[in-house]
Every structure is written in structure tokens, then in C-alpha cells.
Amino acid sequence: MSPDDEAVLQDWLAGDPRRRGALLRAQAGWHALSRARALGPSAEWQGGSRLPVPNLSRRRAFAVAGGLGLVAASVLAVIGLRTHETMTHTGEIRRLPMSDGSIAAMNTESRLRIDMAEAERRIELVKGEAWFKVAKNKERPFIVAAGTARVRAVGTAFSVKKLEDGVEVLVTEGTVMAWSTQDGGDERAIRLNAGDRTIISDHKPAHIRHAPDDIDDDLAWREGQIALNGKSLSEVAGEFNRYNQIKIVIQDSDLAKERLIGRLSANDPEAFSNAIQQAYGANISRTEKIILIGTKK
């Protein structure tokens, strides 16, 4: 923008504290629209035609999206505040832009408390799982707390997931430091590089494993998918049950141990049951709430 445009924007932002959140939402929407235009129609959609893309200037797009954002300011503008709390419901995956330029992707049934203080950026994972793309700022460390586990980064990308016996950390980019407050604090922090994973627990020492391919599969939920690779059918069924009201029940214990390769949409348990039926000839019965998978043939 020109200096005059920048001045107008800053005056507008100063007029109402809710407007910064609306602007962030508009920027995220613009990014998504740009990506959709670049991708074009799906190659799998035979006969599909390209939709016309409105010829909007960036300022006009911000104005339109910003106006829509103000209508729901009580819900959306909280992103621009220093502290707030946000959550996802069953089957919901949310991409959350933060006021410092960082981005969080929240998995189903997760809750975050965010505090963007001047000295440091502190995030508390209350429940569930989240992946963070951290904006670089050496003066403001980015710290995620999950129970007694802590993960610190400056500019990197990683995920944090609460487990029954600890907290799992997966690093997709850069380097992070992780430690338990019950085990000597950050003085005994371990260093994790891209492709590394570990579990921070109060009961056992952390073991670092380098497994970038596994990490990519475990984070398939960011694209709304479930990776079947390396998991038993019972484990995959459990994953589908996290995202859907219709639950999958596998009756055959031998079938539950079998494994399939590939990825499926997290909100399509029918595709998973059909894949099992085709691969193993299992009997499938359905009700409004349950997909019952019987004995394999």
C-alpha cells in the first residue's frame, strides 16, 4: 500500500479494537482464495469447468471480508486480542491466524488458551492436539504448555498432542526445545530437529526418534485426512470415531489387527467400511449411529 493507504488503514484499526481481528480474518480468507485460484478445478472432476474469479483489488477484498467480519465481531475479532481461548468440536478442524503472524491448526475436540504478551508468546494446550507455524521473533519466544510439558521455539513448525501418559511433540520444520517442569525444568531440555518426535512424560525419560514419514502421516488431519499406513484397522476405526457421530465397531478381533495402506477423508467413515468390505469380504451392517463390521471371509 501507499503511505496514504497505510495511514488510512491504521486510523481505521485504531477506531475499534475489534477491527484488528477482522483484518486478520480477511487476510486469512484472501490467502485461502489465492490458493484455490492457483489450484483450479480438480483433475478428478471430469467435465468440471473453471469458476470465474472476481477481479477484486486487495483493498476491495479486505474491505468486503472486513465488513463481513465485523458482523460477527464477538466471535472472530478475539483473534486480535492479547489473550483469548478457543476450542474445536467433534469433527471440526480449525486454522487459526494469530496476531503475531503465527498460525495454529487445531485438531478435533481441542482447546487452546493464547496469551500474546510483549515478552513472550505463551500458548496452553488444555486438551487435544494442535500444530503451530511460528512467526520468527527472537525477542518473543513462543512457548506451548501442555500439563507439565513445555515446548519452546522462535521460528519453526511443530505439533503438540496431549496423551494419557504424557505429551507428544512432532517437529516438521526448524528446531524446538522441550522439557518437563517436573524434571529439572528447561535446564534439562532436549533439542528436537525437523523430522524428530518424542513424548515428554513425568514418569520416563524422553526418547527422540527421527521419523519424518511417520510425522507426515500423523499430521494428515491438517488436510482433513486419516492415514491408514502402519496402523491396525482398530486404531484407524478409533481415529474415525474421533471425527464422526457415526461410530465404527469391528467385531472380528483378527480383522481388527489387519492393516491397509492409503489415506481417507476423516469425515467419511463409509469409505473406510467399504474399503474393508472390498479387501476382506467382511459383512457390513449400518444403523443411524453405528457401522458394524462383522467377520472377514
SEPA-587900 format. One record per residue (C-alpha): residue number from 1; residue in three letters; x, y, z. Coordinates in steps of 0.1 Angstrom, whole numbers, plus 2048, in hexadecimal, padded with zeros to 3 digits. Layout:
[NUM,'ala',[X,Y,Z]]
...
***
This chain:
[1,'met',[800,800,800]]
[2,'ser',[80A,824,7FB]]
[3,'pro',[812,839,81B]]
[4,'asp',[7F0,849,818]]
[5,'asp',[7DF,828,817]]
[6,'glu',[7F3,81B,834]]
[7,'ala',[7E9,83A,848]]
[8,'val',[7C4,835,841]]
[9,'leu',[7C7,810,84B]]
[10,'gln',[7D8,819,86C]]
[11,'asp',[7BE,833,874]]
[12,'trp',[7A2,81A,86D]]
[13,'leu',[7B3,7FF,883]]
[14,'ala',[7B6,819,89F]]
[15,'gly',[791,821,89E]]
[16,'asp',[786,7FF,8AD]]
[17,'pro',[79A,7E3,8BD]]
[18,'arg',[785,7C9,8AC]]
[19,'arg',[791,7D4,889]]
[20,'arg',[7B3,7C4,88C]]
[21,'gly',[7A3,7A2,890]]
[22,'ala',[78D,7A9,872]]
[23,'leu',[7AC,7B3,85D]]
[24,'leu',[7BE,793,867]]
[25,'arg',[7A0,77E,85D]]
[26,'ala',[79E,791,83C]]
[27,'gln',[7C3,78A,835]]
[28,'ala',[7BF,765,83C]]
[29,'gly',[7A1,764,825]]
[30,'trp',[7B5,776,809]]
[31,'his',[7D1,75C,80D]]
[32,'ala',[7B8,740,80A]]
[33,'leu',[7A8,74F,7EB]]
[34,'ser',[7CA,754,7DB]]
[35,'arg',[7D2,730,7E1]]
[36,'ala',[7B1,724,7D3]]
[37,'arg',[7B6,738,7B3]]
[38,'ala',[7D9,72A,7AF]]
[39,'leu',[7CD,706,7B2]]
[40,'gly',[7B0,70A,79A]]
[41,'pro',[795,6EF,795]]
[42,'ser',[79C,6CC,7A1]]
[43,'ala',[7AC,6B5,786]]
[44,'glu',[796,699,793]]
[45,'trp',[776,6AD,78C]]
[46,'gln',[771,6A3,768]]
[47,'gly',[75D,6BD,755]]
[48,'gly',[763,6D7,770]]
[49,'ser',[767,6FB,764]]
[50,'arg',[77B,716,774]]
[51,'leu',[767,72F,788]]
[52,'pro',[76B,754,780]]
[53,'val',[781,766,799]]
[54,'pro',[775,789,7A3]]
[55,'asn',[78E,7A4,799]]
[56,'leu',[791,7B3,7BC]]
[57,'ser',[7AE,7C9,7C7]]
[58,'arg',[7BE,7BF,7E8]]
[59,'arg',[7B0,7DE,7F8]]
[60,'arg',[78D,7D7,7EC]]
[61,'ala',[790,7B2,7F7]]
[62,'phe',[79B,7BE,81A]]
[63,'ala',[77E,7D6,81B]]
[64,'val',[764,7BC,812]]
[65,'ala',[772,7A1,829]]
[66,'gly',[778,7BA,845]]
[67,'gly',[754,7C6,843]]
[68,'leu',[748,7A2,846]]
[69,'gly',[760,79C,863]]
[70,'leu',[752,7B9,876]]
[71,'val',[72F,7AA,874]]
[72,'ala',[73C,78D,88A]]
[73,'ala',[756,7A2,89D]]
[74,'ser',[74E,792,8BE]]
[75,'val',[759,770,8B0]]
[76,'leu',[775,779,897]]
[77,'ala',[786,798,8A4]]
[78,'val',[792,787,8C4]]
[79,'ile',[7B0,77B,8AE]]
[80,'gly',[7BD,79F,8B0]]
[81,'leu',[7BD,7A1,8D6]]
[82,'arg',[7DA,799,8EC]]
[83,'thr',[7CA,77D,8FF]]
[84,'his',[7AD,766,8F5]]
[85,'glu',[7A2,742,8F5]]
[86,'thr',[796,72D,8D7]]
[87,'met',[78A,70A,8D2]]
[88,'thr',[77E,6F1,8B7]]
[89,'his',[761,6D9,8B9]]
[90,'thr',[75E,6B5,8AD]]
[91,'gly',[768,6B3,888]]
[92,'glu',[774,6D7,887]]
[93,'ile',[797,6E0,87B]]
[94,'arg',[79F,705,87E]]
[95,'arg',[7BB,71A,86F]]
[96,'leu',[7C1,738,887]]
[97,'pro',[7D6,756,87D]]
[98,'met',[7E5,768,89B]]
[99,'ser',[7ED,78D,8A0]]
[100,'asp',[813,787,89D]]
[101,'gly',[811,777,87B]]
[102,'ser',[813,753,888]]
[103,'ile',[7F9,739,87E]]
[104,'ala',[7EA,71D,893]]
[105,'ala',[7D7,6FF,884]]
[106,'met',[7C0,6EF,89E]]
[107,'asn',[7B5,6CB,89C]]
[108,'thr',[793,6BF,8A6]]
[109,'glu',[788,6C4,8CA]]
[110,'ser',[7A5,6DA,8D4]]
[111,'arg',[7A8,6F9,8E9]]
[112,'leu',[7C2,715,8EA]]
[113,'arg',[7C9,732,901]]
[114,'ile',[7DE,74D,8F0]]
[115,'asp',[7F1,769,901]]
[116,'met',[804,780,8E9]]
[117,'ala',[818,794,903]]
[118,'glu',[834,7AC,8F9]]
[119,'ala',[850,797,909]]
[120,'glu',[844,775,8FC]]
[121,'arg',[829,763,8E9]]
[122,'arg',[819,749,900]]
[123,'ile',[801,72F,8F4]]
[124,'glu',[7F0,715,90B]]
[125,'leu',[7E3,6F5,8FB]]
[126,'val',[7C7,6ED,913]]
[127,'lys',[7BC,6CE,900]]
[128,'gly',[7C0,6BD,8DE]]
[129,'glu',[7DA,6C5,8C4]]
[130,'ala',[7E7,6E3,8B1]]
[131,'trp',[802,6EA,897]]
[132,'phe',[813,70C,897]]
[133,'lys',[825,71F,87C]]
[134,'val',[838,739,890]]
[135,'ala',[841,75C,883]]
[136,'lys',[865,764,88A]]
[137,'asn',[86C,77C,8A6]]
[138,'lys',[88B,777,8BC]]
[139,'glu',[87F,791,8D5]]
[140,'arg',[85F,77E,8DC]]
[141,'pro',[863,758,8E1]]
[142,'phe',[845,743,8D7]]
[143,'ile',[83E,72A,8F4]]
[144,'val',[823,70F,8F4]]
[145,'ala',[819,701,915]]
[146,'ala',[806,6DF,918]]
[147,'gly',[803,6D3,93B]]
[148,'thr',[827,6D2,949]]
[149,'ala',[836,6D1,926]]
[150,'arg',[845,6F0,915]]
[151,'val',[850,6F5,8F1]]
[152,'arg',[863,715,8E7]]
[153,'ala',[869,722,8C4]]
[154,'val',[872,742,8B3]]
[155,'gly',[86A,73C,88E]]
[156,'thr',[861,718,886]]
[157,'ala',[844,700,881]]
[158,'phe',[839,6E4,899]]
[159,'ser',[81B,6D3,8A8]]
[160,'val',[812,6CB,8CC]]
[161,'lys',[7FA,6B0,8D7]]
[162,'lys',[7ED,6A7,8F9]]
[163,'leu',[7EE,682,901]]
[164,'glu',[7E3,66E,91F]]
[165,'asp',[807,669,92B]]
[166,'gly',[818,688,91E]]
[167,'val',[81B,6A1,901]]
[168,'glu',[826,698,8DE]]
[169,'val',[83B,6B1,8CA]]
[170,'leu',[840,6AF,8A5]]
[171,'val',[857,6C7,892]]
[172,'thr',[850,6CF,86E]]
[173,'glu',[868,6EC,869]]
[174,'gly',[885,6FC,87B]]
[175,'thr',[88F,6F4,89F]]
[176,'val',[87D,6F5,8C1]]
[177,'met',[886,6EF,8E5]]
[178,'ala',[870,6D9,8FA]]
[179,'trp',[870,6D0,91F]]
[180,'ser',[85B,6C8,93E]]
[181,'thr',[857,6E0,95A]]
[182,'gln',[859,6C2,972]]
[183,'asp',[87B,6B7,964]]
[184,'gly',[892,6D3,96B]]
[185,'gly',[881,6ED,955]]
[186,'asp',[890,6FC,935]]
[187,'glu',[8B3,6F5,942]]
[188,'arg',[8AD,6D0,937]]
[189,'ala',[89B,6D9,917]]
[190,'ile',[8A1,6C2,8F9]]
[191,'arg',[8A6,6CF,8D5]]
[192,'leu',[890,6C3,8BA]]
[193,'asn',[896,6C9,895]]
[194,'ala',[880,6C7,876]]
[195,'gly',[874,6A3,873]]
[196,'asp',[879,69B,898]]
[197,'arg',[85E,68F,8B0]]
[198,'thr',[85D,688,8D5]]
[199,'ile',[846,684,8F3]]
[200,'ile',[84B,69B,911]]
[201,'ser',[840,688,931]]
[202,'asp',[845,68C,956]]
[203,'his',[84A,666,959]]
[204,'lys',[864,65D,940]]
[205,'pro',[881,66E,92D]]
[206,'ala',[87A,67C,90A]]
[207,'his',[886,668,8ED]]
[208,'ile',[88B,67A,8CC]]
[209,'arg',[883,668,8AC]]
[210,'his',[889,676,889]]
[211,'ala',[86B,66C,873]]
[212,'pro',[861,687,85B]]
[213,'asp',[84A,670,846]]
[214,'asp',[837,665,865]]
[215,'ile',[833,689,870]]
[216,'asp',[824,692,84E]]
[217,'asp',[80A,676,852]]
[218,'asp',[802,67F,876]]
[219,'leu',[7FC,6A3,86C]]
[220,'ala',[7E5,69A,84E]]
[221,'trp',[7C8,6A8,863]]
[222,'arg',[7D3,6CB,859]]
[223,'glu',[7C6,6C3,836]]
[224,'gly',[7A7,6B1,845]]
[225,'gln',[7B5,68F,83E]]
[226,'ile',[7BE,66F,852]]
[227,'ala',[7DD,65C,847]]
[228,'leu',[7D8,636,849]]
[229,'asn',[7FD,62E,845]]
[230,'gly',[80C,619,860]]
[231,'lys',[7ED,619,876]]
[232,'ser',[7D6,5FC,87F]]
[233,'leu',[7B2,5FF,873]]
[234,'ser',[7A7,602,897]]
[235,'glu',[7BD,620,89B]]
[236,'val',[7B1,630,87B]]
[237,'ala',[78C,629,886]]
[238,'gly',[794,63B,8A6]]
[239,'glu',[7A1,659,892]]
[240,'phe',[781,65B,87D]]
[241,'asn',[76D,659,89D]]
[242,'arg',[77E,679,8AA]]
[243,'tyr',[771,68D,88C]]
[244,'asn',[74E,67F,886]]
[245,'gln',[72D,67A,898]]
[246,'ile',[729,658,886]]
[247,'lys',[740,640,898]]
[248,'ile',[752,622,889]]
[249,'val',[752,601,89C]]
[250,'ile',[768,5E4,890]]
[251,'gln',[75B,5C3,89E]]
[252,'asp',[776,5AB,891]]
[253,'ser',[796,5AE,8A6]]
[254,'asp',[7AC,59F,88A]]
[255,'leu',[79E,5B8,871]]
[256,'ala',[7A5,5D4,88A]]
[257,'lys',[7CA,5CC,888]]
[258,'glu',[7CC,5CE,862]]
[259,'arg',[7DC,5EC,851]]
[260,'leu',[7D4,600,832]]
[261,'ile',[7E9,61A,81E]]
[262,'gly',[7DC,63C,814]]
[263,'arg',[7C9,65B,820]]
[264,'leu',[7A4,662,824]]
[265,'ser',[790,680,82C]]
[266,'ala',[78B,683,851]]
[267,'asn',[766,68B,84D]]
[268,'asp',[75E,66D,837]]
[269,'pro',[75C,64D,84D]]
[270,'glu',[747,63D,831]]
[271,'ala',[766,63D,81B]]
[272,'phe',[77A,62C,836]]
[273,'ser',[760,611,83B]]
[274,'asn',[75C,60C,815]]
[275,'ala',[782,608,812]]
[276,'ile',[782,5EC,82D]]
[277,'gln',[764,5DB,81C]]
[278,'gln',[776,5DB,7FA]]
[279,'ala',[798,5D0,808]]
[280,'tyr',[78C,5B5,821]]
[281,'gly',[768,5AD,817]]
[282,'ala',[75C,5B6,839]]
[283,'asn',[737,5BA,840]]
[284,'ile',[72C,5DE,846]]
[285,'ser',[70C,5E9,857]]
[286,'arg',[702,60C,85E]]
[287,'thr',[6EA,620,874]]
[288,'glu',[6E7,645,879]]
[289,'lys',[702,645,894]]
[290,'ile',[718,626,88D]]
[291,'ile',[72B,616,871]]
[292,'leu',[72F,5F1,87C]]
[293,'ile',[74B,5DE,86B]]
[294,'gly',[747,5B8,86E]]
[295,'thr',[75D,59A,868]]
[296,'lys',[775,59B,84B]]
[297,'lys',[772,57F,830]]
***
